[in-house]
């Protein structure tokens, strides 16, 4: 008899199905976009850590709010 629920075959498969991991990847993409924009403004690479801190302080709350609104719609 065929089993209805199948376990993920690997850790990568589990990560690919995880909504938490998907949110992490989306957030990381926004931080990298912010890093690129701010580096262009500064005329040099500002680095991931600086971009992370700046994005978290100035944009993260609004970004999350917008994502929740879009998902609810």
C-alpha positions as CSV (number, residue, x, y, z in Angstrom):
1,X,0.0,0.0,0.0
2,X,1.3,3.5,-0.9
3,X,2.0,5.8,2.0
4,X,0.1,9.2,1.8
5,X,2.7,11.2,3.7
6,X,6.2,10.9,2.4
7,X,9.2,12.2,4.4
8,X,11.7,14.6,2.6
9,X,14.5,12.7,1.0
10,X,17.2,15.1,2.2
11,X,17.9,18.1,4.3
12,X,17.9,20.2,1.2
13,X,14.5,19.0,0.3
14,X,13.2,19.8,3.8
15,X,14.7,23.3,3.6
16,X,13.1,23.8,0.2
17,X,9.7,23.0,1.6
18,X,10.1,25.1,4.8
19,X,8.2,28.3,4.9
20,X,10.6,29.6,7.5
21,X,13.5,29.0,5.1
22,X,11.6,30.7,2.3
23,X,11.2,33.8,4.5
24,X,14.9,33.7,5.3
25,X,15.8,33.6,1.6
26,X,13.3,36.5,0.8
27,X,14.7,38.6,3.6
28,X,18.3,37.8,2.5
29,X,17.5,38.9,-1.0
30,X,16.1,42.2,0.3
31,X,19.3,42.8,2.3
32,X,21.5,42.1,-0.7
33,X,19.4,44.5,-2.8
34,X,19.8,47.1,0.0
35,X,23.5,46.5,0.1
36,X,23.8,47.1,-3.6
37,X,21.8,50.3,-3.5
38,X,23.7,51.7,-0.5
39,X,27.0,50.7,-2.0
40,X,26.2,52.5,-5.2
41,X,25.3,55.6,-3.2
42,X,28.5,55.4,-1.2
43,X,30.7,54.6,-4.2
44,X,32.1,51.5,-2.5
45,X,31.0,48.2,-1.1
46,X,29.5,48.8,2.3
47,X,29.6,45.1,3.2
48,X,26.9,42.7,4.2
49,X,27.0,43.4,7.9
50,X,26.5,47.1,7.6
51,X,23.7,46.6,5.0
52,X,22.1,44.0,7.3
53,X,22.1,46.4,10.3
54,X,20.9,49.3,8.3
55,X,18.1,47.4,6.5
56,X,17.0,45.8,9.8
57,X,16.8,49.2,11.6
58,X,15.1,51.1,8.8
59,X,13.2,48.7,6.5
60,X,12.6,45.3,8.1
61,X,9.4,46.1,10.0
62,X,7.7,47.7,7.0
63,X,8.9,44.9,4.7
64,X,7.4,42.2,7.0
65,X,4.2,44.1,7.3
66,X,3.8,44.3,3.5
67,X,4.6,40.6,3.1
68,X,1.9,39.7,5.7
69,X,-0.7,41.9,3.9
70,X,0.1,40.4,0.5
71,X,0.0,36.8,1.8
72,X,-3.4,37.5,3.5
73,X,-4.9,38.9,0.3
